[in-house]
Amino acid sequence: MKMGKIFLLASTAFCAGPILAGPAAAAGDWYNNTRISGQMFFDFTNINHKSDGVKQADTGTNFDIKRFYVSIDHQFDDVFSADITSDFNYVGNDGQTQLFIKKAYLRAHFSDAFDLRLGSSDMPWVPFIDGLSGHRYIENSLLDRTKFGTSADWGIHASGKLANGFLNYAVSVVNGAGYRKTVRSKGVDVEGRISANVDDFTFGVGGYVGKLGKDVQGGAPVFHTASRFDAVAAYTNTKIRVGVEYFMANDWNNVTNPVSDKSQGIGVFASYQFAPRWGVFGRYDYVKPNKDTNASLTDNYFNAGVSYSPAKSVDLALVYKRDRAVSGFIKTSNGTIGGLGAGTYDEIGVFSRVRW
């Protein structure tokens, strides 16, 4: 009971901090400069997943919340601010939903040309592509879907706009293991991007180099350095989004494997907002995950659908997805697709995004 009282008093004092700080601190200053926002991706779909003709465990109909983000942003002054964004995922092994941190950083916005973030924040490439395509709530972008990139990581992130916004850059020096895992490795990984905006056109190139957080003391021997080249060209405005993305990677999944390998992929996305609340969209990805070690393995993915926005903060879409991998397996955001011969993943249903 004594410990409970101490905790209650400490919590009350903490919450009342700005009020008890003295006349110089106006009551309510802390929450006037604090913003809470959120975003939820959910769907109600039917999945038919087969490997060599055998139905897999995820086959069936279900209501699923894929992502639920809650963000708290606080502005200290004109330069410094902080953000923490929570997320959750479902762990099938224990049948429980686990809460974790996706982003947590201190930000110093010195100018439009130089913005610095320390902690877990957006990586230069995947969120950039998500912004161009505009349909992240339906599917992860090409690199994120096929596990050749991640949307956030722990480290130092710099970005900015140059030449009156004509050029944009982003550089991240990170741990390399992704935002779900912090590691102390023998070196750091680097991802970068530079892009140009010409009217409604966007052109960008980027790359990645590092050990993906696997070069740790006492860990498995490291034989290779993973690297990746990225490129995109897109046309976007309030009605039309069209783009093509390409990547080429070396030893992405072979850092601790003595055998070297290459990977390659291309993705095309398009959407048309034919009415204020209605639109149509489609996307196609083609990936060769193991060009050297299994050249026959290919992954063909597409989705198509109709979107409807009943309110500014709500998006609904009727979607059909299909993924087919032949001559092997590929890990994706929808699970492992493929088979010794072939494997297919078909999904149809309603996808939605709610923001506040």
VODRENPA-171960 format. One record per atom (N, C-alpha, C, O): x, z, y. Coordinates in pm, whole numbers, padded with zeros to 5 digits, always signed. Layout:
N
XZY...
END
This chain:
356
+00082+00000-00120+00000+00000+00000+00086+00000+00125+00055-00069+00223+00198+00079+00122+00283+00083+00240+00342-00055+00269+00347-00099+00384+00387-00122+00163+00443-00256+00182+00338-00351+00237+00370-00436+00319+00213-00337+00192+00106-00422+00241+00082-00400+00388+00061-00495+00463+00085-00270+00431+00065-00241+00573+00179-00297+00657+00156-00352+00764+00302-00283+00607+00417-00337+00681+00405-00486+00695+00429-00541+00803+00367-00555+00585+00351-00701+00591+00242-00741+00689+00258-00837+00764+00130-00665+00690+00020-00695+00781+00062-00678+00925+00029-00760+01010+00135-00569+00954+00182-00545+01091+00282-00651+01134+00278-00698+01248+00372-00689+01042+00472-00791+01075+00405-00924+01100+00443-00997+01192+00305-00959+01018+00235-01085+01035+00160-01088+01167+00159-01189+01237+00097-00973+01202+00023-00966+01328+00117-00982+01446+00086-01050+01544+00232-00917+01436+00330-00928+01545+00381-01069+01559+00400-01118+01670+00405-01135+01445+00455-01273+01451+00354-01365+01515+00389-01445+01602+00229-01356+01471+00125-01443+01525+00100-01416+01672+00065-01506+01747+00119-01290+01712+00094-01254+01852+00218-01269+01937+00217-01234+02055+00326-01321+01877+00454-01329+01947+00446-01384+02087+00493-01318+02179+00390-01502+02109+00388-01560+02242+00313-01474+02343+00343-01477+02462+00214-01397+02296+00137-01313+02388+00216-01189+02425+00207-01141+02538+00296-01134+02329+00369-01011+02354+00506-01036+02414+00579-00941+02443+00543-01162+02434+00677-01193+02481+00698-01158+02627+00812-01159+02673+00595-01127+02701+00613-01088+02840+00543-01183+02932+00491-01285+02888+00539-01152+03061+00467-01233+03159+00516-01376+03168+00440-01466+03204+00648-01399+03135+00703-01534+03151+00643-01631+03051+00642-01752+03076+00594-01580+02938+00537-01667+02835+00386-01665+02845+00324-01564+02813+00327-01774+02890+00183-01780+02906+00115-01782+02771+00160-01852+02679+00009-01706+02757-00065-01702+02631-00116-01841+02597-00177-01908+02681-00092-01884+02473-00142-02013+02429-00043-02126+02444-00071-02238+02400+00075-02102+02507+00173-02209+02524+00214-02269+02391+00234-02391+02381+00228-02185+02288+00279-02234+02160+00183-02333+02096+00229-02431+02037+00052-02310+02105-00038-02404+02039-00077-02520+02129-00124-02623+02080-00059-02506+02260-00081-02621+02348+00019-02733+02320-00011-02850+02342+00138-02697+02270+00243-02795+02240+00256-02820+02089+00357-02873+02044+00155-02781+02014+00156-02800+01870+00038-02887+01827-00075-02867+01871+00066-02983+01741-00037-03076+01694-00043-03073+01541+00060-03081+01475-00163-03063+01488-00184-03066+01343-00259-03194+01307-00364-03223+01365-00206-03269+01213-00270-03394+01170-00263-03404+01019-00193-03327+00954-00335-03498+00964-00336-03514+00819-00378-03652+00776-00429-03732+00855-00354-03679+00650-00389-03809+00593-00409-03793+00443-00331-03725+00376-00514-03855+00391-00543-03846+00249-00568-03985+00192-00644-04063+00249-00503-04016+00080-00528-04138+00004-00601-04099-00124-00552-04015-00199-00716-04159-00149-00785-04129-00274-00851-04255-00328-00870-04352-00255-00887-04252-00456-00950-04368-00517-01042-04326-00630-01029-04216-00685-01135-04412-00662-01223-04397-00779-01215-04529-00853-01276-04627-00811-01140-04533-00963-01108-04659-01028-01114-04649-01180-01120-04540-01237-01113-04766-01242-01100-04778-01387-00968-04847-01417-00937-04951-01359-00888-04789-01508-00758-04843-01546-00760-04885-01692-00812-04813-01777-00703-05002-01719-00682-05049-01855-00534-05081-01869-00487-05186-01826-00460-04989-01930-00315-04999-01940-00276-05016-02087-00308-04932-02170-00208-05127-02117-00168-05156-02255-00019-05184-02264+00042-05240-02172+00039-05145-02376+00177-05179-02409+00178-05239-02549+00146-05173-02647+00216-05366-02556+00211-05439-02684+00074-05429-02748+00062-05414-02870-00031-05438-02665-00168-05437-02712-00227-05300-02738-00345-05290-02770-00147-05193-02726-00194-05057-02752-00229-04989-02620-00146-04986-02528-00350-04936-02609-00391-04869-02487-00311-04741-02464-00284-04665-02557-00273-04719-02337-00194-04604-02300-00283-04489-02251-00403-04507-02228-00223-04370-02237-00299-04248-02209-00372-04250-02075-00473-04182-02060-00323-04327-01978-00388-04329-01846-00506-04426-01840-00566-04441-01734-00540-04491-01951-00657-04579-01955-00785-04498-01939-00803-04394-02002-00875-04548-01852-01002-04478-01833-01044-04478-01687-00982-04543-01603-01150-04402-01657-01207-04395-01523-01183-04256-01465-01197-04155-01535-01146-04250-01335-01113-04121-01277-01120-04128-01124-01096-04232-01064-01153-04014-01064-01136-03994-00920-00999-03929-00900-00969-03827-00961-00917-03989-00814-00779-03944-00801-00740-03934-00654-00767-04026-00577-00678-03824-00617-00618-03812-00484-00469-03839-00500-00395-03757-00553-00426-03956-00452-00287-03998-00470-00194-03925-00374-00082-03889-00411-00239-03903-00251-00156-03839-00149-00244-03756-00058-00356-03795-00026-00192-03641-00016-00260-03560+00083-00152-03497+00171-00085-03402+00132-00136-03553+00292-00034-03507+00385-00097-03418+00492-00203-03449+00544-00031-03307+00523-00066-03225+00638+00060-03207+00720+00161-03158+00670+00055-03247+00848+00172-03242+00936+00149-03145+01051+00041-03141+01110+00252-03067+01081+00252-02980+01198+00370-03020+01286+00486-03013+01243+00341-03063+01408+00444-03105+01503+00442-03010+01623+00337-02980+01679+00561-02964+01661+00570-02877+01779+00674-02933+01877+00785-02967+01837+00636-02943+02005+00724-02994+02110+00782-02876+02187+00710-02802+02254+00915-02859+02177+00981-02748+02248+01000-02780+02396+00975-02696+02482+01045-02902+02425+01063-02948+02563+01062-03100+02562+01015-03160+02466+01114-03163+02667+01111-03309+02677+01200-03377+02574+01183-03495+02546+01295-03303+02518+01391-03363+02425+01365-03317+02281+01359-03400+02190+01350-03189+02260+01349-03134+02124+01207-03108+02073+01119-03062+02145+01189-03139+01946+01064-03112+01875+01094-03090+01728+01207-03111+01684+00993-03049+01652+01010-03027+01508+00885-03071+01435+00775-03071+01492+00903-03108+01310+00790-03153+01227+00808-03099+01087+00919-03092+01035+00697-03062+01025+00694-03034+00883+00570-03102+00825+00460-03085+00877+00588-03178+00718+00480-03252+00654+00477-03216+00506+00574-03239+00434+00367-03161+00462+00352-03124+00321+00283-03237+00245+00212-03319+00303+00304-03239+00116+00241-03337+00027+00220-03268-00107+00263-03154-00125+00153-03334-00198+00140-03277-00332+00142-03390-00434+00116-03506-00402+00171-03353-00556+00160-03447-00667+00108-03374-00790+00117-03252-00799+00055-03451-00882+00000-03395-01006+00104-03410-01116+00154-03519-01141+00137-03300-01183+00235-03299-01291+00161-03293-01424+00101-03191-01458+00167-03402-01499+00092-03411-01623+00140-03314-01730+00061-03272-01814+00270-03276-01728+00325-03189-01832+00260-03050-01832+00236-02992-01937+00231-02998-01711+00169-02866-01704+00026-02870-01655-00038-02766-01644-00026-02989-01626-00165-03004-01587-00199-02938-01455-00314-02899-01433-00099-02927-01365-00123-02861-01238-00076-02949-01122+00011-03034-01137-00139-02926-01006-00099-02994-00884+00004-02909-00812-00019-02790-00789+00117-02968-00774+00223-02895-00709+00238-02938-00563+00237-03057-00532+00251-02840-00475+00269-02865-00333+00418-02871-00303+00495-02788-00353+00460-02969-00221+00601-02979-00186+00614-03035-00044+00517-03080+00016+00736-03031+00007+00764-03079+00143+00813-03223+00136+00907-03253+00062+00751-03310+00213+00801-03447+00223+00893-03463+00344+01001-03521+00332+00851-03410+00459+00934-03419+00578+00945-03282+00644+00847-03208+00654+01065-03251+00690+01090-03129+00766+01216-03153+00847+01325-03161+00792+01201-03166+00978+01318-03203+01058+01309-03149+01201+01201-03120+01253+01427-03137+01261+01441-03112+01403+01473-03245+01469+01562-03317+01426+01398-03276+01575+01414-03404+01641+01467-03387+01782+01424-03298+01856+01562-03473+01819+01613-03478+01955+01596-03620+02007+01668-03711+01966+01500-03638+02098+01471-03771+02153+01543-03783+02287+01489-03747+02391+01667-03834+02283+01747-03844+02404+01702-03960+02492+01706-03952+02614+01660-04068+02428+01609-04185+02500+01544-04278+02398+01552-04253+02277+01480-04385+02445+01424-04483+02352+01532-04550+02269+01506-04601+02160+01656-04548+02321+01767-04612+02251+01832-04521+02148+01906-04569+02062+01805-04390+02156+01871-04298+02063+01781-04180+02032+01758-04093+02117+01730-04179+01910+01645-04072+01859+01712-04015+01735+01746-04090+01643+01732-03884+01731+01805-03821+01622+01716-03721+01550+01646-03642+01614+01718-03725+01416+01641-03631+01335+01732-03570+01229+01806-03640+01160+01724-03437+01216+01804-03365+01119+01711-03300+01018+01628-03217+01054+01725-03338+00891+01639-03285+00786+01585-03397+00700+01648-03501+00686+01468-03376+00642+01403-03481+00563+01312-03561+00655+01220-03506+00715+01338-03691+00665+01261-03776+00754+01250-03916+00694+01305-03944+00587+01179-04004+00764+01159-04141+00717+01291-04214+00700+01380-04203+00784+01302-04289+00592+01416-04377+00571+01394-04506+00649+01281-04536+00688+01501-04584+00673+01488-04702+00758+01401-04815+00703+01341-04888+00781+01391-04832+00570+01329-04954+00519+01184-04939+00472+01096-05008+00524+01157-04852+00377+01024-04846+00316+00913-04818+00417+00815-04892+00417+00922-04717+00505+00816-04696+00605+00802-04813+00702+00693-04839+00753+00912-04881+00729+00909-05000+00816+00823-05110+00754+00743-05171+00824+00838-05134+00624+00757-05235+00555+00612-05190+00546+00521-05271+00562+00590-05061+00520+00452-05010+00516+00380-05034+00649+00261-05067+00650+00453-05019+00759+00393-05044+00890+00358-05190+00913+00260-05221+00981+00437-05280+00856+00409-05423+00871+00291-05467+00785+00206-05544+00831+00283-05419+00662+00177-05463+00571+00044-05397+00603-00061-05461+00592+00047-05267+00642-00075-05198+00682-00164-05151+00569-00277-05109+00594-00117-05158+00443-00204-05121+00331-00134-05027+00234-00148-05040+00113-00060-04932+00287+00009-04834+00202-00088-04753+00117-00054-04714+00005-00209-04727+00167-00302-04644+00090-00351-04714-00038-00405-04649-00127-00330-04843-00047-00369-04917-00167-00254-04923-00267-00276-04907-00387-00132-04945-00218-00017-04951-00307+00112-04930-00230+00122-04967-00113+00211-04869-00295+00345-04858-00239+00403-04996-00216+00368-05091-00286+00491-05009-00118+00556-05137-00091+00651-05173-00204+00674-05093-00294+00706-05292-00199+00785-05350-00308+00892-05255-00361+00895-05228-00481+00981-05205-00276+01090-05119-00320+01038-04986-00373+01085-04936-00475+00941-04928-00302+00886-04799-00340+00810-04810-00472+00816-04719-00555+00738-04918-00491+00659-04936-00614+00748-04947-00736+00713-04894-00842+00862-05015-00724+00948-05042-00839+01068-04947-00847+01159-04970-00927+01069-04841-00765+01171-04736-00769+01310-04787-00729+01411-04736-00777+01314-04886-00641+01442-04931-00587+01463-04882-00443+01551-04932-00373+01383-04787-00401+01397-04729-00269+01300-04613-00256+01211-04596-00339+01318-04534-00150+01230-04420-00127+01193-04415+00020+01259-04474+00105+01086-04343+00050+01034-04341+00187+01098-04234+00274+01094-04246+00397+01156-04129+00214+01217-04022+00293+01329-03958+00212+01331-03966+00089+01423-03894+00283+01533-03825+00217+01591-03722+00315+01562-03725+00435+01673-03632+00261+01734-03525+00339+01868-03570+00396+01954-03618+00322+01885-03554+00527+02010-03594+00589+02000-03605+00740+01925-03531+00804+02075-03698+00795+02079-03724+00939+02025-03865+00963+02070-03960+00900+01928-03876+01053+01859-04003+01077+01865-04038+01226+01827-03958+01311+01911-04158+01255+01916-04205+01393+01841-04337+01405+01845-04420+01314+01771-04357+01516+01697-04480+01537+01681-04504+01686+01704-04415+01767+01642-04627+01722+01622-04657+01862+01580-04799+01887+01580-04884+01797+01543-04824+02012+01503-04957+02057+01602-05004+02163+01638-04929+02254+01645-05129+02151+01741-05187+02244+01684-05314+02305+01591-05374+02251+01740-05353+02419+01700-05478+02486+01550-05483+02510+01483-05580+02476+01497-05374+02571+01355-05366+02604+01264-05381+02481+01156-05438+02490+01311-05330+02368+01231-05334+02247+01247-05459+02163+01186-05471+02057+01330-05551+02210+01353-05673+02131+01423-05641+02000+01390-05697+01895+01520-05550+02005+01593-05507+01886+01559-05363+01853+01542-05279+01941+01549-05335+01724+01526-05200+01675+01628-05171+01564+01662-05260+01486+01675-05047+01560+01770-05011+01454+01733-04876+01396+01665-04796+01461+01778-04851+01275+01761-04721+01209+01874-04704+01109+01905-04795+01033+01935-04585+01109+02043-04552+01017+02021-04412+00963+01991-04320+01039+02034-04396+00832+02018-04265+00769+02140-04236+00681+02179-04318+00598+02199-04118+00701+02307-04068+00616+02248-03953+00536+02219-03847+00592+02230-03972+00406+02143-03882+00328+02209-03837+00198+02315-03886+00159+02140-03742+00132+02187-03692+00003+02176-03797-00106+02261-03805-00195+02070-03879-00100+02055-03989-00194+01961-03961-00309+01930-04053-00385+01915-03837-00325+01829-03804-00438+01681-03810-00403+01598-03785-00490+01647-03843-00278+01508-03850-00237+01459-03718-00181+01526-03616-00193+01339-03721-00119+01289-03603-00051+01242-03492-00145+01226-03378-00102+01220-03522-00272+01173-03419-00366+01286-03335-00422+01261-03235-00490+01411-03373-00393+01524-03302-00454+01640-03298-00356+01683-03401-00304+01691-03178-00330+01811-03164-00248+01930-03138-00339+01921-03054-00429+02038-03208-00317+02157-03193-00401+02280-03180-00312+02281-03226-00198+02383-03116-00364+02513-03111-00298+02606-03203-00377+02661-03164-00481+02623-03324-00327+02702-03424-00398+02842-03437-00336+02871-03378-00232+02925-03515-00400+03063-03533-00354+03073-03629-00236+03178-03637-00172+02967-03698-00207+02966-03790-00093+02825-03806-00040+02734-03734-00081+02807-03899+00051+02675-03924+00109+02637-04070+00089+02723-04156+00068+02508-04097+00096+02456-04233+00088+02416-04279+00228+02385-04196+00314+02417-04408+00251+02383-04464+00381+02282-04577+00364+02303-04668+00283+02173-04571+00442+02078-04683+00449+02062-04721+00596+02055-04635+00684+02056-04851+00622+02043-04897+00759+01953-05019+00770+01928-05090+00672+01905-05042+00892+01821-05158+00920+01835-05197+01066+01853-05112+01153+01829-05327+01090+01817-05380+01225+01710-05488+01223+01705-05570+01132+01623-05487+01323+01513-05583+01326+01493-05634+01467+01533-05571+01565+01430-05751+01475+01403-05814+01604+01256-05850+01612+01196-05894+01514+01197-05830+01730+01058-05864+01755+01051-05980+01854+01099-05970+01967+00991-06089+01809+00974-06207+01894+00825-06237+01899+00769-06294+01806+00760-06198+02009+00615-06207+02020+00551-06133+01901+00573-06013+01886+00476-06201+01818+00411-06136+01703+00495-06144+01575+00451-06101+01469+00615-06199+01586+00702-06214+01469+00802-06098+01461+00851-06049+01563+00830-06055+01338+00931-05953+01312+01027-06003+01206+00985-06051+01101+01156-05992+01235+01260-06031+01140+01353-05911+01122+01397-05851+01221+01383-05877+00998+01468-05761+00974+01558-05777+00854+01523-05845+00758+01676-05713+00861+01768-05705+00747+01814-05561+00736+01819-05488+00835+01849-05521+00615+01895-05385+00594+01973-05374+00466+01996-05473+00396+02015-05253+00436+02091-05232+00314+02110-05085+00282+02080-04997+00363+02160-05062+00162+02182-04926+00113+02309-04926+00030+02338-05023-00040+02385-04815+00038+02502-04798-00048+02520-04649-00076+02507-04567+00015+02549-04614-00202+02570-04474-00237+02552-04448-00385+02533-04540-00464+02559-04321-00420+02552-04278-00561+02414-04227-00600+02396-04184-00714+02317-04229-00509+02179-04186-00537+02171-04040-00578+02085-04002-00658+02261-03956-00523+02259-03814-00550+02305-03776-00689+02279-03664-00734+02372-03865-00760+02413-03839-00898+02561-03800-00912+02604-03763-01021+02637-03809-00803+02779-03776-00807+02796-03628-00772+02840-03593-00662+02761-03541-00866+02762-03397-00844+02865-03330-00935+02897-03381-01043+02914-03217-00890+03011-03142-00968+02948-03097-01100+02842-03035-01101+03015-03128-01211+02965-03088-01342+02858-03179-01397+02806-03153-01506+02824-03286-01325+02721-03378-01371+02776-03487-01461+02893-03483-01500+02692-03582-01493+02733-03695-01577+02838-03779-01504+02835-03788-01381+02930-03841-01577+03030-03926-01513+02965-04040-01435+02866-04098-01479+03022-04071-01320+02971-04178-01235+03062-04300-01248+03183-04292-01228+03001-04415-01283+03078-04536-01304+03061-04639-01193+03148-04723-01171+02946-04632-01121+02918-04736-01024+02861-04677-00895+02812-04565-00892+02868-04756-00791+02802-04727-00664+02682-04820-00650+02697-04942-00659+02565-04763-00629+02445-04845-00611+02446-04909-00472+02486-04846-00374+02401-05033-00466+02391-05101-00337+02268-05190-00337+02219-05232-00442+02218-05218-00216+02097-05299-00204+02097-05373-00072+02136-05317+00030+02055-05499-00074+02036-05579+00046+01888-05608+00063+01820-05640-00034+01837-05595+00185+01696-05615+00213+01677-05716+00326+01761-05726+00416+01566-05789+00321+01531-05881+00429+01380-05895+00435+01312-05888+00333+01328-05916+00556+01185-05934+00574+01159-06025+00692+01235-06025+00790+01053-06103+00683+01002-06183+00794+00851-06169+00792+00788-06186+00687+00792-06137+00908+00648-06110+00911+00587-06155+01043+00654-06160+01146+00459-06186+01036+00379-06217+01155+00261-06122+01155+00181-06122+01061+00248-06040+01259+00141-05939+01263+00078-05933+01401+00147-05939+01503-00054-05922+01403-00128-05892+01525-00253-05813+01485-00261-05764+01372-00349-05802+01573-00467-05720+01544-00555-05778+01435-00637-05706+01378-00542-05907+01404-00627-05972+01303-00551-06016+01179-00605-06010+01068-00429-06061+01195-00355-06124+01086-00225-06048+01057-00153-06009+01149-00198-06028+00929-00069-05975+00883-00021-06063+00768-00088-06073+00665+00094-06125+00786+00153-06208+00681+00303-06179+00677+00368-06177+00782+00357-06157+00558+00500-06129+00551+00557-06155+00414+00486-06162+00314+00690-06170+00411+00763-06187+00285+00884-06095+00289+00957-06091+00388+00905-06022+00179+01015-05926+00168+01100-05962+00047+01049-06007-00055+01232-05943+00060+01326-05975-00048+01427-05863-00061+01469-05803+00039+01467-05835-00185+01578-05741-00205+01666-05788-00321+01620-05857-00412+01791-05748-00315+01888-05771-00421+01969-05643-00436+02025-05594-00338+01977-05588-00558+02044-05461-00580+02148-05472-00690+02134-05551-00784+02253-05394-00678+02358-05385-00778+02365-05243-00834+02376-05147-00757+02358-05229-00963+02377-05102-01034+02285-04992-00984+02323-04875-00982+02163-05027-00944+02072-04926-00892+02034-04823-00999+02023-04704-00970+02014-04870-01120+01979-04780-01229+02095-04756-01325+02076-04706-01436+02217-04791-01281+02333-04783-01370+02448-04705-01308+02564-04727-01343+02418-04614-01217+02524-04535-01153+02602-04456-01257+02725-04446-01248+02534-04399-01355+02601-04320-01459+02611-04395-01592+02633-04335-01697+02596-04526-01586+02606-04611-01705+02728-04701-01690+02740-04768-01587+02817-04705-01788+02937-04789-01774+02907-04939-01765+02990-05016-01717+02789-04981-01809+02750-05122-01803+02695-05154-01665+02610-05082-01614+02742-05261-01605+02696-05302-01473+02570-05388-01485+02546-05451-01587+02489-05389-01378+02365-05464-01381+02325-05504-01239+02371-05445-01141+02239-05604-01230+02186-05651-01101+02034-05659-01108+01975-05674-01216+01971-05649-00992+01826-05657-00983+01788-05740-00862+01864-05753-00766+01667-05797-00868+01623-05886-00760+01471-05886-00755+01405-05877-00858+01415-05896-00635+01271-05900-00623+01226-05960-00492+01299-05961-00393+01103-06011-00493+01043-06069-00373+00896-06029-00369+00830-06023-00473+00846-06003-00251+00706-05966-00234+00645-06039-00116+00711-06058-00014+00520-06078-00130+00447-06148-00025+00317-06073-00001+00246-06039-00096+00284-06046+00126+00159-05978+00158+00087-06053+00270+00150-06118+00354-00046-06044+00269-00127-06111+00371-00260-06039+00386-00314-05988+00288-00311-06034+00507-00444-05978+00532-00504-06044+00655-00433-06091+00744-00638-06046+00659-00710-06108+00771-00830-06022+00807-00917-06000+00723-00835-05975+00928-00946-05894+00978-01048-05990+01040-01040-06023+01158-01145-06034+00959-01236-06139+01005-01352-06084+01087-01427-06161+01147-01368-05953+01090-01469-05887+01173-01413-05752+01213-01317-05705+01151-01469-05688+01317-01413-05560+01363-01397-05456+01254-01303-05377+01257-01490-05454+01156-01483-05352+01051-01447-05409+00913-01429-05333+00819-01438-05540+00902-01419-05603+00771-01290-05684+00765-01250-05746+00864-01226-05683+00648-01107-05761+00629-01086-05797+00482-01150-05740+00393-00997-05891+00459-00956-05927+00323-00804-05920+00316-00736-05934+00418-00749-05898+00197-00605-05883+00183-00562-05921+00043-00643-05927-00050-00433-05945+00028-00375-05975-00102-00225-05957-00098-00163-05956+00009-00167-05942-00215-00022-05921-00223+00028-05965-00361-00045-05956-00460+00154-06014-00365+00215-06054-00491+00362-06011-00491+00433-06034-00393+00407-05947-00601+00547-05907-00619+00601-05970-00747+00532-05977-00849+00725-06016-00740+00795-06067-00858+00932-05999-00863+01010-06008-00768+00960-05930-00974+01083-05851-00984+01152-05878-01117+01089-05886-01222+01287-05892-01109+01371-05896-01228+01460-05771-01222+01562-05771-01153+01421-05666-01294+01492-05537-01282+01632-05537-01342+01720-05464-01295+01655-05618-01447+01782-05616-01519+01832-05758-01542+01820-05811-01652+01885-05819-01439+01926-05959-01448+02042-05979-01545+02051-06084-01609+02131-05880-01558+02248-05894-01645+02224-05840-01785+02265-05900-01884+02157-05726-01793+02142-05661-01924+02016-05702-01999+02011-05687-02121+01915-05753-01928+01793-05801-01994+01729-05906-01902+01630-05878-01834+01786-06024-01902+01743-06130-01810+01599-06175-01837+01536-06233-01749+01548-06149-01957+01412-06192-01990+01305-06101-01930+01189-06140-01920+01344-05980-01891+01247-05885-01837+01204-05925-01696+01286-05935-01605+01074-05949-01679+01018-05982-01548+00892-05899-01525+00821-05863-01619+00866-05869-01399+00747-05794-01361+00669-05876-01258+00722-05911-01153+00544-05905-01290+00456-05979-01200+00340-05889-01161+00262-05845-01246+00328-05861-01032+00223-05771-00982+00145-05840-00871+00203-05911-00789+00013-05818-00869-00064-05863-00753-00183-05770-00732-00229-05703-00824-00231-05768-00608-00359-05703-00579-00436-05789-00480-00377-05869-00408-00566-05771-00477-00653-05843-00384-00777-05759-00361-00821-05685-00449-00834-05771-00240-00952-05691-00214-01016-05716-00080-00971-05800-00002-01121-05641-00056-01197-05645+00069-01197-05505+00128-01223-05408+00057-01169-05494+00258-01164-05364+00324-01278-05350+00424-01326-05447+00481-01320-05224+00443-01426-05191+00537-01391-05059+00605-01352-04963+00537-01404-05051+00737-01373-04931+00813-01500-04880+00880-01534-04929+00988-01570-04784+00821-01693-04732+00882-01666-04650+01007-01756-04632+01090-01543-04600+01022-01504-04524+01140-01356-04550+01166-01285-04601+01079-01311-04515+01285-01173-04543+01323-01073-04476+01230-00965-04530+01207-01107-04360+01177-01014-04283+01096-01040-04296+00946-00978-04225+00867-01130-04386+00906-01165-04402+00765-01151-04548+00723-01203-04637+00790-01082-04571+00613-01069-04706+00556-01113-04703+00411-01075-04614+00335-01194-04800+00373-01240-04817+00235-01203-04957+00188-01204-05051+00267-01171-04971+00061-01137-05104+00009-01177-05115-00137-01154-05025-00218-01239-05228-00169-01267-05263-00309-01150-05349-00356-01125-05456-00300-01079-05303-00459-00949-05361-00494-00941-05390-00644-00994-05316-00727-00873-05500-00674-00832-05527-00812-00680-05540-00813-00623-05614-00733-00615-05467-00906-00470-05473-00923-00438-05521-01065-00509-05489-01161-00330-05597-01076-00281-05633-01209-00129-05636-01207-00067-05693-01117-00071-05574-01309+00074-05574-01325+00105-05614-01469+00044-05561-01562+00198-05707-01488+00235-05751-01622+00386-05761-01632+00450-05831-01554+00443-05690-01729+00587-05695-01755+00609-05745-01896+00540-05704-01989+00705-05836-01912+00734-05894-02043+00879-05868-02081+00967-05860-01995+00903-05854-02210+01038-05839-02268+01108-05711-02225+01229-05709-02207+01029-05603-02207+01091-05477-02170+00999-05392-02084+00880-05419-02072+01059-05288-02023+00982-05192-01946+01037-05179-01805+01156-05197-01782+00948-05147-01711+00988-05119-01574+00910-04998-01524+00789-04990-01543+00980-04905-01460+00915-04788-01403+00858-04823-01266+00928-04877-01180+00730-04791-01245+00664-04823-01120+00586-04701-01071+00580-04599-01138+00528-04714-00953+00445-04607-00899+00315-04589-00979+00246-04489-00963+00282-04686-01064+00165-04677-01151+00201-04639-01294+00119-04651-01385+00325-04594-01314+00371-04558-01448+00467-04662-01503+00505-04755-01432+00505-04647-01628+00596-04742-01693+00514-04857-01750+00427-04837-01834+00545-04978-01703+00471-05098-01743+00559-05184-01833+00678-05200-01807+00501-05240-01940+00574-05333-02025+00560-05301-02172+00475-05223-02213+00646-05365-02250+00646-05346-02394+00760-05425-02455+00831-05496-02384+00777-05414-02585+00879-05494-02652+00845-05642-02637+00934-05726-02626+00716-05672-02638+00669-05807-02610+00620-05816-02466+00681-05883-02383+00507-05749-02438+00449-05749-02304+00360-05628-02285+00309-05571-02382+00342-05590-02161+00252-05481-02127+00176-05516-02002+00228-05585-01914+00052-05470-01992-00031-05503-01876-00094-05377-01819-00118-05279-01890-00120-05382-01689-00187-05273-01618-00292-05336-01528-00259-05409-01434-00419-05308-01557-00531-05358-01476-00605-05239-01418-00637-05143-01488-00633-05248-01288-00706-05140-01221-00805-05200-01123-00771-05291-01047-00929-05150-01124-01031-05198-01032-01112-05078-00983-01145-04988-01060-01143-05079-00853-01221-04970-00799-01211-04962-00649-01172-05058-00582-01248-04846-00595-01251-04823-00451-01133-04734-00410-01111-04628-00468-01059-04780-00312-00947-04703-00255-00982-04666-00112-01052-04740-00042-00934-04551-00068-00971-04506+00065-00857-04429+00132-00771-04370+00066-00860-04432+00266-00766-04352+00347-00847-04284+00456-00928-04347+00524-00823-04153+00472-00888-04075+00576-00778-04009+00661-00687-03946+00606-00787-04022+00792-00688-03966+00883-00755-03877+00987-00870-03899+01025-00681-03778+01032-00731-03696+01142-00615-03643+01224-00636-03571+01322
END
